[in-house]
Amino acid sequence: MSREQQPLQPAGSEPIVSVRDLTKTFVLKRRAGQPARLLHAVRRVDFDISRGETLGLVGESGSGKSTTGRMLVGLIPATSGMVRLFGETLTGADAGGAIARLRSRVQFVFQDPQSSLNPRMRIGDAIAEPIDVSGTLSRRDRQRRVEELLDIVGLPRSCGERFPHEFSGGQRQRIGIARALALKPEFIVCDEPVSALDVSLQAQVVNLLLDLQQAFGLSYLFIAHDLAVVRNISDRVAVMYAGEIVETAPRDVLYAEPLHPYTRTLLDAVPRPDPRRRLVASVKGELPSLVSPPEGCTFAPRCPHAMDRCRVESPLPRAAGPGHQVACHLIPETPAPIAGAISEAIANSR
């Protein structure tokens, strides 16, 4: 089931998630005789998510996607900036109280279901753990809720008596999703939920998430490095590079007319039936050091179209159309000639 095959849940006009200027800096251990070093994991991130909407967050490993997702649910504190969920501010002095009040409305699905499940705990008890912590159900209602959750994710009720090692990777991910649904949340952060699965299992988990969204009106932040997977589940896509969001657009717009050179590189890496159809030559090099990021545009050292300006001035996001923002000096001030300007710039750089 894909977004083309399934009608979208209508998104609310007011965002339930608002992120503004979100930044996370880690202090690394001191070396003898040297000052402490700072790792700039996430820098100046902005986005909104509406009710019933899925925002896909994509980028290479190490780009800051998981750190962003963990800050959204309070698993790690932000260094600066603002996160608002359902009108509650999760950053600042009252962050702990806000997180406690929102715990049942916000949940997290981890990348590795094996490591997120206690190997000594039966599956039924693992799924019921959030219920036990909240103390909201009687023992009989708890058991009924566990059976209902196993039904929802397509697993036999008898699975509740078994242990994590008895299941496949895809089944364990379904168990992780069942546990995330235990308290009937409204917003779920899915952190690379299918990256450890083969293609057929990926499709099953994505279809399950789509079905659950339709059934319960869920909103997702779906984190992945595979643009092909993100296309099947997202309404909008944000592209992250070296801790910064470089392009955000409605899904169909981004895949039809990617504007940032890094977005074009990611799309070029997606397998195609016709290998001759390439958007732009592959970019060489690796992510820059987040301890000492380059001056100016962080993508400039790898960008085949970088100008002198790119190496000294960090680009600010610019509007490129309805809901479409790009942080790139190639983007002109007015949005109308953007596609032509990008194509011309790329052609001239070859």
C-alpha positions in Angstrom: 0.0 0.0 0.0 1.5 3.4 -1.0 0.3 7.0 -0.8 -0.8 6.7 -4.4 -3.0 3.7 -3.5 -4.4 5.0 -0.2 -6.2 8.3 0.3 -4.4 10.6 2.7 -5.7 11.4 6.2 -6.7 15.1 6.0 -4.1 17.1 7.8 -5.2 19.7 10.4 -4.5 23.4 9.8 -2.8 23.8 13.1 0.5 21.8 13.6 0.6 19.5 16.5 4.4 19.5 16.4 6.4 22.8 16.0 10.2 22.9 16.0 12.0 26.2 15.8 15.8 26.8 15.7 16.4 23.4 17.4 20.1 22.8 18.2 22.0 20.1 20.0 25.7 20.3 20.9 27.5 17.5 22.7 30.5 18.2 24.9 33.2 15.6 24.1 35.6 14.3 26.7 38.7 16.5 27.2 42.0 15.4 26.0 45.0 15.9 28.3 46.1 19.5 28.1 43.4 20.5 25.6 40.1 22.4 26.0 36.8 20.5 25.7 35.5 19.9 22.2 32.0 20.5 21.0 30.1 18.3 18.5 27.4 20.2 16.7 25.0 17.4 16.0 21.9 19.4 15.1 21.8 23.1 14.1 18.9 25.5 13.6 16.3 23.0 12.6 12.7 24.2 11.8 9.6 22.2 10.8 6.0 21.6 11.6 3.9 18.4 11.5 0.1 18.6 11.3 -2.4 16.1 12.6 -2.6 13.0 10.5 0.5 13.9 8.5 3.8 12.1 8.0 7.0 14.1 7.7 9.9 12.1 6.3 13.3 13.1 7.6 16.1 11.7 5.3 19.9 12.0 5.1 23.1 10.0 5.4 24.1 8.2 8.6 25.5 10.8 11.0 23.5 13.7 9.7 21.6 14.3 12.9 18.2 12.6 12.1 18.0 10.3 15.1 19.2 13.1 17.5 16.4 15.3 16.2 13.8 12.6 16.7 15.0 11.9 20.3 14.8 15.6 21.2 11.2 15.7 19.9 10.1 13.1 22.5 12.4 14.3 25.3 14.8 11.3 25.3 17.7 13.8 25.1 17.5 17.5 26.0 18.0 20.2 23.4 20.8 22.7 23.8 18.7 25.5 22.5 15.6 26.2 20.4 12.0 25.2 20.9 10.0 22.0 20.6 6.2 22.3 21.1 3.9 19.2 21.1 0.2 19.6 21.5 0.7 23.1 22.8 3.2 22.0 25.5 6.8 23.3 25.3 9.3 20.4 25.7 12.3 22.7 26.0 13.2 25.1 28.8 12.6 25.1 32.6 9.4 23.1 32.6 10.6 20.5 30.0 10.4 17.6 32.5 6.8 18.3 33.5 5.7 18.7 29.9 7.3 15.4 28.9 5.5 13.7 31.8 2.2 15.2 30.8 2.6 14.1 27.2 4.0 10.6 27.7 0.9 8.8 26.7 0.4 11.0 23.6 3.9 10.7 22.2 5.8 7.4 21.5 9.0 6.2 19.8 9.7 3.2 17.5 13.4 2.3 17.6 15.6 1.2 14.7 16.7 -2.1 16.2 13.8 -3.9 17.7 16.1 -6.6 19.1 18.0 -4.2 21.3 14.9 -2.4 22.4 13.3 -5.5 23.8 14.4 -7.1 27.1 15.5 -10.7 26.1 14.3 -12.0 29.4 10.8 -10.5 29.2 7.9 -12.3 27.5 6.4 -10.4 24.6 3.1 -9.8 26.3 4.9 -8.2 29.3 7.1 -6.1 27.0 4.0 -4.8 25.2 2.2 -4.1 28.5 5.2 -2.3 30.1 3.9 1.2 29.2 0.5 0.2 30.6 2.1 -1.0 33.8 4.2 2.2 34.2 1.1 4.4 33.7 -1.1 2.2 36.0 -4.1 3.0 33.9 -5.6 -0.5 33.5 -6.6 -3.4 35.7 -4.9 -6.8 35.2 -7.8 -8.2 33.2 -8.0 -5.1 31.0 -4.2 -5.2 30.6 -4.4 -8.7 29.1 -7.2 -7.7 26.8 -5.3 -4.7 25.6 -2.2 -6.8 24.9 -4.3 -9.2 22.8 -5.9 -6.3 21.0 -2.5 -4.9 20.2 -1.2 -8.2 18.9 -4.3 -8.4 16.6 -3.7 -4.8 15.4 -0.1 -5.6 14.3 -1.0 -8.9 12.7 0.6 -11.3 15.2 -1.1 -14.3 16.9 -2.2 -13.8 20.5 -0.1 -16.8 21.5 3.0 -14.7 20.8 2.5 -13.0 24.1 4.0 -16.0 25.9 7.2 -16.2 23.8 10.5 -14.4 24.0 12.1 -11.9 21.6 14.7 -14.4 20.2 11.9 -16.6 18.9 10.8 -14.0 16.3 12.1 -12.7 13.0 13.3 -9.1 12.5 10.0 -8.1 10.9 8.0 -9.7 13.7 10.1 -8.0 16.4 9.5 -4.6 14.7 5.7 -5.3 14.8 6.1 -6.0 18.5 7.9 -2.7 18.9 5.0 -0.9 17.1 2.5 -2.7 19.3 4.3 -1.5 22.4 4.4 2.1 21.0 0.6 1.9 20.5 -0.1 0.6 24.0 -1.2 4.0 25.5 -3.0 5.1 22.3 -0.6 7.8 21.3 -1.3 10.5 18.7 2.3 11.2 17.5 5.0 8.6 16.9 8.7 9.1 16.0 9.7 6.2 13.8 13.6 6.1 13.9 14.8 4.0 10.9 12.1 1.4 11.6 12.8 -0.6 8.4 16.5 -0.1 7.8 17.5 -3.5 9.3 14.9 -5.4 7.3 14.9 -6.9 3.8 12.8 -5.3 1.1 9.7 -7.5 1.5 9.6 -7.0 5.3 10.1 -3.2 4.7 7.0 -3.1 2.6 5.0 -5.0 5.3 6.0 -2.6 8.1 5.4 0.5 5.9 1.9 -0.9 5.0 1.2 -1.6 8.7 2.2 2.0 9.6 -0.1 3.4 6.9 -3.0 1.2 8.0 -2.5 2.3 11.6 -2.4 6.0 10.6 -5.7 5.6 8.7 -7.3 3.7 11.6 -6.2 5.9 14.5 -5.4 9.3 12.9 -1.7 9.1 13.8 1.0 11.6 12.9 4.5 10.4 12.2 8.1 11.7 12.0 9.5 8.9 9.8 13.3 8.9 9.9 15.2 7.0 7.1 18.2 7.2 4.8 16.4 5.5 1.9 14.4 8.0 -0.2 12.6 5.1 -2.0 11.1 4.0 1.4 10.2 7.5 2.5 8.3 8.1 -0.8 5.7 5.5 0.1 4.7 6.8 3.5 5.4 10.6 3.6 3.3 13.6 2.9 6.2 16.0 3.1 10.0 15.3 3.1 12.8 17.2 4.9 16.4 16.5 3.7 19.1 16.7 6.4 22.8 17.2 5.9 25.5 17.6 8.6 22.9 18.6 11.2 21.0 21.1 9.1 17.8 20.8 7.0 18.7 21.8 3.5 15.4 21.2 1.7 11.8 20.7 2.7 8.9 20.1 0.2 5.7 18.2 -0.4 6.6 14.7 -1.4 5.6 14.8 -5.0 7.3 18.2 -5.5 10.6 17.0 -4.0 10.7 13.8 -6.1 9.7 15.6 -9.3 11.9 18.7 -9.0 14.6 18.4 -6.3 16.4 21.7 -6.1 19.3 21.3 -3.6 22.3 19.5 -5.0 22.4 17.2 -2.0 18.8 16.1 -2.5 19.6 15.4 -6.2 22.5 13.3 -5.1 20.3 11.2 -2.7 17.7 10.7 -5.4 20.4 9.7 -7.9 21.5 6.9 -5.5 18.0 5.4 -5.6 18.0 2.3 -7.9 16.2 2.8 -11.2 15.0 0.4 -13.9 17.0 2.5 -16.4 20.5 3.2 -15.0 21.1 5.8 -17.7 18.5 8.1 -16.0 20.7 10.1 -13.6 20.0 13.5 -12.2 23.5 14.5 -11.4 26.9 12.8 -11.1 27.6 11.1 -7.8 29.2 13.4 -5.2 32.6 12.3 -3.8 33.7 12.6 -0.2 32.1 12.1 3.2 30.1 14.1 5.7 32.2 16.9 7.2 33.4 16.8 10.8 30.6 18.0 13.2 33.3 19.0 15.7 34.8 21.5 13.2 32.2 22.0 10.5 33.4 24.0 7.4 32.7 27.7 7.2 29.8 28.7 4.9 27.7 26.0 3.4 28.4 22.6 5.0 27.8 20.9 1.7 30.2 23.1 -0.3 33.3 20.8 0.1 31.4 18.0 -1.8 29.2 20.1 -4.0 30.1 20.1 -7.7 28.4 23.5 -8.2 29.9 25.3 -5.2 30.8 29.0 -5.7 33.2 31.2 -3.7 30.2 32.6 -1.8 29.3 29.0 -0.7 32.6 28.6 1.1 32.2 31.7 3.3 28.5 32.3 3.7 26.0 29.9 5.2 22.8 29.9 3.0 19.4 30.6 4.7 16.3 28.7 3.7 14.4 30.4 0.8 10.9 29.8 -0.5 10.8 27.9 -3.7 7.1 27.4 -3.9 4.2 26.5 -1.7 5.6 24.5 1.3 9.0 24.3 -0.5 12.1 25.7 1.1 15.7 25.3 0.0 18.9 26.4 1.7 21.2 26.9 -1.3 22.9 30.0 -2.9 22.0 28.6 -6.3 18.4 29.5 -5.5 17.4 33.0 -6.8 15.5 35.4 -4.7 12.3 35.0 -6.7 10.9 31.4 -6.9 9.6 31.4 -10.5 12.9 30.8 -12.4 14.3 28.4 -9.8 14.2 25.2 -11.9 15.8 26.8 -14.9 18.4 28.5 -12.8 19.4 25.3 -11.1 19.5 23.4 -14.4 21.6 26.2 -16.0 24.0 26.3 -13.0 24.5 22.5 -13.2 25.0 22.5 -16.9 27.6 25.3 -16.6 29.5 23.4 -14.0 29.9 20.2 -16.1 
